[in-house]
Amino acid sequence: MAKIKEAYTDDRGNLHHSPESAIIADIAAALGRVGDEGGLTNGVAKLILDRREQIERAFADLDKLNEQNPNLVELKDHAKQWPRSA
């Protein structure tokens, strides 16, 4: 007999058994390939989900700093201004 199952889809339309699994797939897709042959992507995506609170707090801090001083030096420019010592 047929049964109803609850499932979740990621942005690509793949089915998942939990919302966390679907979100991890979406984060992994956004990250692209991490590590040799992309073998670290799902693990990194899971870490991002697991540490969401700390990551969101860091981005909130960055947004607040950018509002206070929109002319902050970008990281890529920082390396040019402060050369590494040998």
Backbone bond lengths (Angstrom), bond angles and torsions (degrees), N, CA, C in turn:
res aa  C-N    CA-C-N  psi(-1)  N-CA   C-N-CA  omega(-1)  CA-C   N-CA-C  phi
1 M - - - 1.438 - - 1.525 109.53 -
2 A 1.287 116.61 140.58 1.466 121.84 -179.66 1.520 110.08 -71.11
3 K 1.330 114.95 145.94 1.462 121.02 179.05 1.519 109.44 -128.78
4 I 1.305 115.39 151.97 1.457 121.17 176.26 1.522 108.05 -87.00
5 K 1.326 115.82 131.74 1.468 122.24 178.02 1.526 108.49 -124.09
6 E 1.313 115.20 137.48 1.454 119.52 175.41 1.524 108.25 -85.76
7 A 1.314 115.45 131.68 1.460 120.52 -179.99 1.526 108.53 -140.94
8 Y 1.312 114.65 162.26 1.457 122.14 -179.19 1.514 108.11 -125.91
9 T 1.308 116.38 148.79 1.459 119.75 178.37 1.520 109.58 -115.87
10 D 1.330 114.45 145.99 1.460 119.21 173.28 1.525 108.00 -87.72
11 D 1.324 116.53 -178.07 1.467 120.55 -177.84 1.523 113.34 -63.43
12 R 1.306 117.11 -21.24 1.471 121.05 179.35 1.523 112.26 -89.34
13 G 1.341 116.49 -5.40 1.456 120.18 178.69 1.520 114.77 93.44
14 N 1.336 118.07 4.04 1.463 120.81 178.64 1.526 109.79 -75.47
15 L 1.331 117.08 142.32 1.460 122.27 179.75 1.520 111.61 -83.42
16 H 1.347 115.41 143.74 1.460 122.59 178.22 1.522 108.48 -137.11
17 H 1.326 116.28 152.98 1.457 121.38 -178.99 1.520 113.09 -83.93
18 S 1.321 117.95 -14.71 1.464 120.74 179.89 1.528 109.39 -139.62
19 P 1.330 116.71 154.75 1.467 118.57 176.76 1.524 111.64 -64.25
20 E 1.340 117.13 -33.93 1.468 120.28 178.98 1.524 111.27 -61.26
21 S 1.321 116.16 -42.10 1.462 120.49 179.66 1.532 111.12 -62.88
22 A 1.327 116.72 -40.70 1.471 120.48 178.78 1.527 110.56 -66.17
23 I 1.334 117.24 -41.12 1.465 120.84 179.93 1.525 110.77 -67.03
24 I 1.328 116.87 -40.58 1.471 120.20 177.18 1.521 110.20 -60.22
25 A 1.327 116.97 -40.78 1.467 120.14 177.93 1.524 110.99 -63.31
26 D 1.344 117.10 -40.52 1.463 120.23 178.59 1.533 111.45 -65.54
27 I 1.329 116.28 -42.58 1.473 119.82 178.49 1.521 109.79 -64.56
28 A 1.322 117.45 -43.09 1.467 121.60 179.03 1.527 110.66 -60.32
29 A 1.326 116.38 -40.57 1.468 119.48 178.42 1.522 110.87 -65.07
30 A 1.339 116.77 -37.91 1.465 120.25 178.91 1.525 111.33 -67.64
31 L 1.347 116.70 -35.46 1.464 120.71 -179.65 1.521 112.54 -71.02
32 G 1.300 116.61 -31.56 1.457 119.81 -173.87 1.518 109.44 78.75
33 R 1.299 117.13 -153.56 1.468 121.02 -177.10 1.518 110.79 -83.80
34 V 1.329 115.40 124.35 1.463 121.54 177.32 1.518 107.43 -120.05
35 G 1.322 117.09 124.05 1.459 120.75 -179.21 1.516 111.28 86.35
36 D 1.324 115.18 177.80 1.460 120.36 178.87 1.517 109.99 -62.58
37 E 1.313 116.31 125.70 1.465 122.69 179.29 1.520 113.34 58.90
38 G 1.320 118.19 19.54 1.457 121.55 177.71 1.512 114.36 73.45
39 G 1.332 118.37 16.72 1.451 122.27 -175.19 1.519 115.10 -68.54
40 L 1.322 118.56 -15.93 1.464 121.17 -178.75 1.527 113.10 -97.51
41 T 1.321 117.15 -8.27 1.454 120.97 -171.96 1.518 113.08 -57.34
42 N 1.331 118.29 -51.01 1.469 120.08 -178.02 1.522 111.31 -64.61
43 G 1.320 117.93 -37.54 1.461 120.93 177.98 1.518 112.16 -64.68
44 V 1.318 116.74 -41.96 1.463 121.12 178.11 1.530 109.36 -66.40
45 A 1.316 117.14 -41.96 1.466 121.17 178.17 1.527 110.89 -60.62
46 K 1.333 117.30 -40.81 1.462 121.14 178.64 1.527 110.38 -65.79
47 L 1.337 117.36 -41.06 1.464 120.60 176.30 1.526 111.68 -60.08
48 I 1.311 116.41 -40.85 1.468 120.51 178.60 1.523 109.91 -61.44
49 L 1.327 116.65 -44.90 1.462 120.21 178.71 1.522 110.93 -65.46
50 D 1.323 117.09 -43.72 1.464 121.30 -179.34 1.527 112.05 -64.06
51 R 1.320 116.92 -32.35 1.470 121.26 -176.51 1.519 111.86 -107.78
52 R 1.304 114.58 27.00 1.461 122.11 -176.49 1.522 112.47 -52.76
53 E 1.319 117.91 -45.88 1.460 121.46 -176.58 1.529 111.22 -59.14
54 Q 1.326 116.63 -47.30 1.458 120.18 -179.63 1.531 111.32 -66.34
55 I 1.321 115.95 -38.71 1.471 120.25 -179.54 1.525 110.21 -67.40
56 E 1.332 116.81 -44.56 1.462 119.70 178.76 1.527 111.14 -63.34
57 R 1.332 117.06 -37.10 1.467 120.96 177.87 1.530 110.19 -63.91
58 A 1.333 116.59 -41.06 1.464 120.38 178.65 1.531 110.96 -63.55
59 F 1.329 117.28 -42.53 1.463 119.95 178.05 1.523 111.36 -67.49
60 A 1.333 117.92 -36.19 1.463 121.09 176.42 1.528 110.12 -63.18
61 D 1.337 116.40 -41.24 1.463 120.45 176.58 1.520 110.98 -62.06
62 L 1.327 116.73 -43.77 1.463 121.01 179.11 1.524 110.59 -62.26
63 D 1.336 116.59 -44.31 1.468 119.86 178.85 1.524 111.13 -60.99
64 K 1.332 116.97 -42.04 1.462 121.09 179.09 1.530 111.01 -63.58
65 L 1.324 116.79 -43.30 1.464 120.79 178.41 1.527 111.15 -63.63
66 N 1.330 116.42 -41.05 1.464 119.97 179.50 1.524 111.44 -66.61
67 E 1.337 117.58 -32.96 1.457 120.32 176.83 1.524 110.58 -68.76
68 Q 1.326 116.76 -38.03 1.460 121.30 -178.88 1.524 111.68 -72.85
69 N 1.328 116.99 -34.89 1.453 121.35 -178.01 1.530 108.84 -144.92
70 P 1.323 117.33 86.59 1.467 120.21 -176.63 1.524 114.29 -67.26
71 N 1.325 118.03 -8.35 1.463 121.27 -178.68 1.519 112.15 -100.28
72 L 1.338 117.67 25.33 1.460 119.76 177.87 1.520 110.47 -61.06
73 V 1.300 116.98 146.71 1.459 122.19 179.26 1.523 108.82 -71.81
74 E 1.309 116.36 130.48 1.460 119.86 176.26 1.520 109.33 -72.68
75 L 1.317 115.89 153.83 1.453 121.46 -177.59 1.525 111.63 -58.78
76 K 1.320 117.38 -40.06 1.464 119.29 -179.03 1.530 111.11 -64.71
77 D 1.340 117.46 -31.38 1.458 120.49 176.81 1.525 111.43 -77.72
78 H 1.304 116.13 -28.57 1.461 121.91 -179.11 1.529 111.06 -58.75
79 A 1.315 117.06 -42.50 1.471 120.79 -178.61 1.532 110.73 -62.50
80 K 1.329 117.37 -33.12 1.458 120.54 -179.74 1.530 110.67 -72.30
81 Q 1.333 116.94 -33.96 1.455 120.08 -176.94 1.514 112.28 -81.85
82 W 1.318 118.20 -27.98 1.451 123.05 -177.06 1.529 109.27 -123.20
83 P 1.321 117.60 81.58 1.472 118.91 -177.59 1.519 111.63 -62.08
84 R 1.306 115.43 146.19 1.455 121.06 177.79 1.528 110.21 -70.25
85 S 1.306 115.89 139.18 1.460 118.61 176.57 1.515 109.59 -86.88
86 A 1.298 116.46 145.07 1.463 121.29 -176.37 1.507 111.97 -79.31
